[in-house]
Amino acid sequence: MPLNYDRNPASIERKSLYLIRQVLGSYSIEPSLMPIAERVVHAGADFSLGSLVSASPDWLEHAKVALKDSKVFCDVDMVRSGLSRSLLSKLHLDPVCLIHQECTSAASAREGITRAMASVDRASQMGIRVFAFGNAPTGLFRLLELVEQGFEPLFVVAFPVGFVGAAESKELLLKSGVPCVSLRGPRGGSNLCAAAFNAVMRLCLEGEDRL
């Protein structure tokens, strides 16, 4: 006997988001962040993630300016793989991951820093100003060090995960004045980062191209 289950991807997503919205409606979440919270909860199957989504003031206005015709730094390949190709194409965004490049490994060994840090250094040298972090917090710490030296990121989606430095790096980012969306606390990961970045892209396209 064939199993009875929904096989339609669009139907599954629609039903999932409907259920999520029924629950998150009772949460105290900033209305502008609700579309991000919904997608993060959807990616993690965990309602407690919704109230952890945070952002800088006027983050969406900054995102709409930053997320057009630019390169996007992805700290690991799993973040890049999770980004919607359709949304990237419509915004003319080019996701790049530098962590496995030979120059990154060489700089890491030469300077005694993590490859995540070395890849952020390389991205800043390339003029990349949009960042997505879903893995090690040392990369986000490095970006904040560069900010103190005068580097100006245009927009950051920060979801590094871990028990050492993840929560602290995200709190510093939220206090830095850098336009951002982040997930407070030690939780995070590549899938949640990609889900949040995709949600930001959808919001940037609202009014231009309904998805």
C-alpha positions as CSV (number, residue, x, y, z in Angstrom):
1,M,0.0,0.0,0.0
2,P,1.5,3.4,-1.0
3,L,2.2,5.8,1.9
4,N,-0.2,8.8,2.1
5,Y,1.9,12.0,2.3
6,D,2.2,15.3,0.5
7,R,4.7,15.1,-2.4
8,N,4.3,18.6,-3.7
9,P,7.1,21.0,-2.6
10,A,5.0,24.2,-3.0
11,S,2.1,22.6,-1.0
12,I,4.5,21.5,1.8
13,E,6.1,24.9,2.1
14,R,2.7,26.6,2.0
15,K,1.3,24.4,4.8
16,S,4.4,24.7,6.9
17,L,4.4,28.5,6.7
18,Y,0.7,28.6,7.5
19,L,1.3,26.6,10.7
20,I,4.3,28.7,11.6
21,R,2.4,31.9,11.3
22,Q,-0.4,30.6,13.5
23,V,2.1,30.1,16.3
24,L,4.4,33.1,15.8
25,G,1.4,35.4,15.8
26,S,1.4,35.1,19.6
27,Y,5.1,35.9,19.9
28,S,6.5,39.4,20.5
29,I,8.4,39.8,17.3
30,E,9.1,43.1,15.5
31,P,6.7,43.1,12.5
32,S,9.4,44.0,10.0
33,L,11.4,40.9,11.2
34,M,8.5,38.5,11.1
35,P,9.2,37.3,7.5
36,I,12.8,36.5,8.6
37,A,11.6,34.8,11.8
38,E,9.2,32.7,9.8
39,R,11.9,31.4,7.5
40,V,14.4,30.8,10.2
41,V,11.8,28.8,12.2
42,H,10.9,26.9,9.0
43,A,14.5,26.0,8.4
44,G,15.2,24.9,12.0
45,A,11.7,23.4,12.8
46,D,12.1,25.3,16.1
47,F,9.7,28.0,17.3
48,S,12.1,29.3,19.9
49,L,14.3,30.6,17.2
50,G,11.7,33.2,16.2
51,S,12.2,35.5,19.2
52,L,16.0,35.4,18.8
53,V,16.0,37.1,15.4
54,S,17.3,40.7,15.8
55,A,18.4,43.5,13.5
56,S,20.0,47.0,13.4
57,P,17.7,50.0,13.0
58,D,16.4,50.6,9.5
59,W,18.0,47.3,8.4
60,L,15.6,46.8,5.5
61,E,16.3,50.2,3.9
62,H,20.1,49.4,4.1
63,A,19.5,45.9,2.7
64,K,17.6,47.3,-0.3
65,V,20.5,49.5,-1.2
66,A,23.2,46.9,-0.5
67,L,21.7,43.8,-2.1
68,K,21.9,44.9,-5.7
69,D,24.6,44.2,-8.3
70,S,27.2,43.1,-5.8
71,K,29.2,40.2,-4.5
72,V,28.1,38.4,-1.4
73,F,30.7,36.9,1.0
74,C,29.6,33.5,2.3
75,D,31.8,32.2,5.1
76,V,31.3,28.5,4.1
77,D,30.1,26.7,1.0
78,M,27.0,25.4,2.8
79,V,25.8,29.0,3.1
80,R,26.4,29.7,-0.5
81,S,24.7,26.4,-1.5
82,G,21.6,27.4,0.5
83,L,21.0,30.7,-1.3
84,S,18.2,30.8,-3.8
85,R,19.6,31.0,-7.3
86,S,16.4,32.7,-8.6
87,L,16.6,35.4,-6.0
88,L,20.3,36.0,-6.5
89,S,19.7,36.3,-10.2
90,K,16.9,38.8,-9.8
91,L,19.1,41.0,-7.6
92,H,22.2,40.4,-9.7
93,L,24.1,39.1,-6.7
94,D,27.2,36.9,-6.9
95,P,27.8,34.7,-3.9
96,V,31.5,33.9,-3.3
97,C,33.2,31.6,-0.7
98,L,36.9,32.1,-0.2
99,I,37.7,29.8,2.7
100,H,39.1,27.0,0.5
101,Q,41.3,29.1,-1.7
102,E,45.0,28.5,-1.6
103,C,45.7,32.2,-0.7
104,T,43.3,31.9,2.2
105,S,45.1,28.8,3.6
106,A,48.5,30.5,3.0
107,A,47.5,33.6,4.9
108,S,46.0,31.6,7.7
109,A,49.3,29.6,8.2
110,R,51.5,32.7,7.7
111,E,49.6,34.9,10.2
112,G,48.5,32.3,12.7
113,I,44.8,33.0,12.3
114,T,41.8,30.9,11.3
115,R,40.9,30.5,7.7
116,A,37.6,32.2,8.4
117,M,39.5,35.3,9.5
118,A,41.9,35.1,6.5
119,S,38.9,34.8,4.1
120,V,37.3,37.9,5.6
121,D,40.6,39.8,5.1
122,R,40.6,38.6,1.5
123,A,37.0,39.7,0.9
124,S,37.7,43.2,2.2
125,Q,40.7,43.5,-0.1
126,M,38.4,42.5,-3.0
127,G,36.0,45.2,-2.1
128,I,33.2,42.9,-1.0
129,R,30.8,44.7,1.4
130,V,27.9,42.3,1.9
131,F,28.6,39.3,4.3
132,A,26.8,36.2,5.3
133,F,28.1,34.2,8.3
134,G,26.7,30.8,9.2
135,N,29.7,29.0,10.7
136,A,32.7,30.2,12.8
137,P,32.4,33.4,14.9
138,T,36.1,34.2,14.3
139,G,35.2,35.4,10.8
140,L,32.6,37.8,12.3
141,F,35.0,39.0,14.9
142,R,37.6,39.7,12.2
143,L,35.0,41.8,10.3
144,L,34.3,43.8,13.4
145,E,38.1,44.4,13.8
146,L,38.2,45.7,10.2
147,V,35.2,48.0,11.0
148,E,37.2,49.5,13.8
149,Q,40.0,50.2,11.3
150,G,37.6,52.0,9.0
151,F,36.1,49.3,6.7
152,E,32.4,49.8,6.1
153,P,30.3,46.8,5.3
154,L,27.0,47.6,3.7
155,F,25.0,44.7,5.1
156,V,25.6,41.6,7.2
157,V,23.5,38.5,7.9
158,A,25.2,36.9,11.0
159,F,24.3,33.4,12.2
160,P,27.6,32.0,13.4
161,V,27.1,29.0,15.7
162,G,29.0,27.7,18.7
163,F,29.6,27.9,22.5
164,V,32.8,30.0,22.2
165,G,32.4,33.5,20.8
166,A,29.2,33.1,18.7
167,A,26.9,34.9,21.0
168,E,29.5,37.5,21.9
169,S,30.4,38.3,18.2
170,K,26.7,38.8,17.3
171,E,26.0,41.1,20.3
172,L,29.0,43.2,19.2
173,L,27.7,43.3,15.7
174,L,24.3,44.5,16.8
175,K,26.0,47.3,18.8
176,S,28.4,48.3,16.1
177,G,26.1,50.3,13.9
178,V,26.7,48.0,11.0
179,P,23.4,47.3,9.1
180,C,22.6,43.7,9.9
181,V,20.2,40.9,10.7
182,S,21.4,38.4,13.3
183,L,20.4,35.5,15.6
184,R,21.1,36.2,19.3
185,G,22.8,33.6,21.4
186,P,25.0,30.6,20.6
187,R,22.6,29.0,18.1
188,G,22.9,29.5,14.3
189,G,24.3,27.5,11.4
190,S,24.6,27.6,7.6
191,N,21.0,26.5,7.0
192,L,19.5,29.2,9.2
193,C,21.8,31.8,7.7
194,A,20.8,30.9,4.2
195,A,17.1,30.9,5.1
196,A,17.5,34.4,6.6
197,F,19.4,35.7,3.7
198,N,16.8,34.3,1.3
199,A,14.1,36.0,3.3
200,V,16.0,39.4,3.2
201,M,16.3,39.0,-0.6
202,R,12.5,38.4,-0.9
203,L,11.8,41.5,1.1
204,C,14.2,43.5,-1.1
205,L,12.2,42.4,-4.2
206,E,8.8,43.2,-2.7
207,G,7.0,45.8,-4.9
208,E,9.3,44.9,-7.8
209,D,8.8,41.1,-8.3
210,R,6.3,39.2,-6.1
211,L,7.6,35.7,-5.3
